[in-house]
Amino acid sequence: MAQDKKKEKVRRMMLSVLRQLRNVRKGGYAAMRHPKIKESATVLFATESVATLKPEPTAVRYKVARGPYATVTDSHLRFFEDLLGKDRLITDPDECESYNVDWVKMVRGCSRLVVKPKTTEEVSEILRYCNVNRLAVCPQGGNTGLVGGSVPVFDEIVLSTSLMNNIIEVDNISSTLVCQAGCVLETLENHLAQSGMMMPLDLGAKGSCQIGGCVSTNAGGLRLLRYGNLHGNLLGLEAVKANGEIVNCLNTLKKDNTGYHLKHLFIGSEGTLGIVTKIAIQCPTLPKAVSVALLGVDSFEDLLKTYQLAQAELAEVLSSCEMIDRASMSVCTDNLGLKNPLVINNDGYEFYMLIETAGSETRHDEEKLNQFLEKAMEREIVKNGTIATEPTKIKISSFQNIWQLRERITEGVMRDGYVFKYDISVPLPNFYETVHALREHLKDPRIKRIAGYGHIGDGNIHVQVSIPEYIDEIAHQVEPFIFEYVSKLKGSVSAEHGIGFKKTQFLHLSKDESAIKLMHELKQLMDPNRILNPYKVLPSL
């Protein structure tokens, strides 16, 4: 009997490990689905990572005081069991662990209860009960966030939307999709492709992130340059307030100017005003021709000139424009073993630009891309480049893939040890200044790498400072310096990842006091007991 219990515990731990794999960005750990990689090897790597990189509790590291919330009792458990059944509750500490830790191992809560509803009505019942009993709730989708917004800080109940994964309707004529919030982005992308459509957003985490989480954080991604952000693409949604009331703003109309646009209250609010349960979104037509180019340039000034030229020459077919600096490229080549196709008889370039075009006619798009590259080379702003036009060279699960040199940077830098990750937005002329400023400011020899990459097309740069392990002294050297520097540039401390737990104390650097006051008033109106995702987004009063 004891042996059976031991086997069952091991099985549960392995399930927890496998869930960790699903919770990371597609680029790296999704390689377990690649035919050349054995699953056992990947699981072993993941097990080692979970064991060695588990952070200390968030409340301890960041010195947070617990709010005035109740703790889960047997009586509470009986209610949830009656509502959902035992199979949709997780109470085992080992199984709860993957819901308590973010995938970059930055924050860790201590929840001992995960509830997994399947319907909006079940979410409503859960929140109604939690509100009455003052039980704090942490909504969680794919847990791919990078600011600590999707995991508990203390013992909040984790409400996982992973079972709310039904695609409700696809309208081929109106080009719209209606689905539940727990649908994985890549699943939606594959489903829409059968109807000749695509999602308006694309993320490196598409194999794990859920559309409800994308909406709740107003995720940006790789297609924003072409299709805009989620505020513009989301047609409607359904959400549940803290008291259990269901707010139905779900429609597929492209125009609906009837009063307040309430859906925008929930887009980007990170589950602090309500939990998104369904969404309706407009979907672009799937392009018939897709090409990608990787270019090498010697300076950031030349990179900006190349971007301006791309806007002028590629215009209607330009769909993505990404920047990778030398330090970020080395993450992929040194830490992941990926090949840089532009390194032959040299040591590479200071900057790389990845450009994707998407259109309806292959020959037309190829001609435009080739003409653009010829002009860039003639002006000597691009030193080298390579173009891939066949679909099999662009989006296949291959380590030679050009897109992986961009999408797998986050995975690669994690192998440096601990990473301070920053998602900032600044005016394009100042796009790379923050990296320079950090290199001047941080002289600690324990720092392994200071790198920058991101969406040059929308002014969003991701800055990474990696060290062997978390060191509080270096943390204080980096913050608040980086946020104050961004504020001086009239930038945003969060371009697309949200505020979450990590940036609440820096919100004032990007939001006026009057705006923060109104945000607090909205929170008080919609969640007076503050049970929804506490310690997130809003600074303490």
Disulfide bonds with the S-S distance in Angstrom:
none
